[in-house]
Amino acid sequence: MMADVKEPWPGPRTREYLSLSERYEPRCMTQQAPVVWERAEGVVVWDVDGNRYIDFTSGVLVTNVGHSHPKHVKAVQDAAARLMNCYDFPTPARVKLAERLVEMTPENLDKAFLLTTGSEATEAAMRVAKRYTGRHEIISFYGGFHGRTYGAMSVAGKTGTKRGFGPMMPGVIFAPYPYCYRCPFGKELETCGLFCLEFLDRVVEAESTGDIAALIIEPYQGGAGFIFPPEGYLKRLEEWAREKDVLFILDEVQSSFGRTGRTFALEWEDLRPNLLCLGKGIGSGVPTSALLGESRLFESLAPGEMSSTTGGNPLSASAALAVLDIMEEEGLAENALRVGKLLMDGFLRLKEEVEVLGDVRGRGLVMGLEFVRDKRTKEPAPDLTWEAVLRLCRSGVLVGRVGLYGNVIRIAPPLVITEEQAEEALGIFSKVLRGL
Ligand SMILES: Cc1ncc(COP(=O)(O)O)c(C=O)c1O
C-alpha cells in the first residue's frame, strides 16, 4: 500500500505549519486540504508528519514526469552548478530547447520564445497578435482561464478570476464554450449541430467593432471544471478563425506534455494554431513556459520589444530538455492513455452507483468529477465536493477542487503513475464517494 495516513489528521507538525501559514501568508491562494508537503517521489507525497499520499494533483498539472525524477533532478543540479541566468544571451540549453519545441509542434510554428510562467505566455501571445494584425480585439470564452496578469485576467471567462479588479483590458469579446453537461442553450449534443459555433457569428456581429486580432481558447477548460469540447469543435473553430482572418491562439499551458495522452492536445484534431502557449508540464516544477508561433508574427516585433528576465534561462531550459527526454524514453503520453483509460472506466462505474456524482469527463490523465445534489436538476454541490476532497486526502489521495461552481474534483496524477497505483487510488475513491 502506498497511501498511509494516520490519525490524528492533520498531524501535530502539520498543525504547526498551518498556523504559521495563517499568521504570515495571505489567504488569497487556492484553498487546499490541510496537508503540508515535505517531499515526494514519483506519485507519492510525504507530509511533515510522515503520512503518505498518492498525488492526484501533480501540483496543479505541473509535475508530469513525477516528483523528483532522478534525471530531472540531475539536469537541474548540473545546470545550477554551471550557469543559472544570463538574460537574453543565447545558451546551448535555450537554443536546443527552442529547436526541439519547434521540431515537435505543427510545422507552421517555426519559432519558440521561452518565458517563465503560463500567464506570461498568454500575455505574449496576445501582444504578438495585436502587433501583427494592428487590431485590438480578442475573442475569449465563457469559463476560460489564461492566467492572473492583467491581459490574461481580462480574457478570463469567470468572475472569480477578475471580481473587483476592473477595469479590464478593452476589446475582449466573450463567446460560450461548449460545456455540454450544462449547455448554455439547453441543447443536446446529439442534435445541436454545434449551435454554439453558429452563435459565435452572432456574438461577433453584436460586439465587435470589426477589429478582431485573435481568439484565445483552451483545448479543454481546466479551471472551469475540466470541460472537454465535443469532437470536431476545435477544428471547426480553427476553420472559422481562418475564414474570418482571426489569429488562433491555443492555450496549452496545462494540456500539453503528455497530459491528454498525446504530447500536445492539438494532436487529437490535428490543429494548426498560429500561436501556441505552453507552460506547467514543460518544466515539470521548474518555472518555464513558451510561446510557439509563426515567424511572420514574431517579425512584427523589433529587438528589445519583448523579453523576460529569467525566461529560458539555462536552469529552466535544462530542466525542460530533461522533461522532453524523460517523456520520450518512458513513453509518458502512452502511459497517460493506458492508465487514464483504467481510471476513466473506474470513475464511470462509480458514477452509476454514486447518487451525487453527476458527470465524469476527461482524456488521458486529466479528468473532472462533477458533483450535484440531484442528477436530474444538476444543482451543483460545492460543499459536498469540498467534503469529498477532505475525505479523499484523509484517506490518502491528494486532490483539489475547481469548477465554475466549485463542484468539480480534479483528477491529474503525474504521468508516471502505474496501473497498480491507479487501482489503489480507485479503491480509495470508491470507498469515499460511496460514503458521501
Ligand atoms: C490554461 C492555462 N493558461 C494559463 C495559466 C496560467 O499559468 P501560470 O499560473 O503559470 O501563470 C494556467 C494556469 O493554471 C492555465 O491553466
PDBQT file of the ligand as one rigid body, heavy atoms in Angstrom, charges set to zero:
ROOT
HETATM    1  C1  LIG A 501      -4.871  27.154 -19.436  1.00  0.00    +0.000 C 
HETATM    2  C2  LIG A 501      -3.991  27.988 -18.555  1.00  0.00    +0.000 A 
HETATM    3  N1  LIG A 501      -3.414  29.089 -19.045  1.00  0.00    +0.000 NA
HETATM    4  C3  LIG A 501      -2.618  29.874 -18.288  1.00  0.00    +0.000 A 
HETATM    5  C4  LIG A 501      -2.379  29.571 -16.976  1.00  0.00    +0.000 A 
HETATM    6  C5  LIG A 501      -1.503  30.462 -16.140  1.00  0.00    +0.000 C 
HETATM    7  O1  LIG A 501      -0.305  29.852 -15.840  1.00  0.00    +0.000 OA
HETATM    8  P1  LIG A 501       0.617  30.424 -14.668  1.00  0.00    +0.000 P 
HETATM    9  O2  LIG A 501      -0.112  30.179 -13.381  1.00  0.00    +0.000 OA
HETATM   10  O3  LIG A 501       1.883  29.622 -14.786  1.00  0.00    +0.000 OA
HETATM   11  O4  LIG A 501       0.837  31.860 -14.929  1.00  0.00    +0.000 OA
HETATM   12  C6  LIG A 501      -2.959  28.422 -16.418  1.00  0.00    +0.000 A 
HETATM   13  C7  LIG A 501      -2.729  28.079 -15.007  1.00  0.00    +0.000 C 
HETATM   14  O5  LIG A 501      -3.460  27.369 -14.366  1.00  0.00    +0.000 OA
HETATM   15  C8  LIG A 501      -3.797  27.609 -17.220  1.00  0.00    +0.000 A 
HETATM   16  O6  LIG A 501      -4.391  26.529 -16.732  1.00  0.00    +0.000 OA
ENDROOT
TORSDOF 0
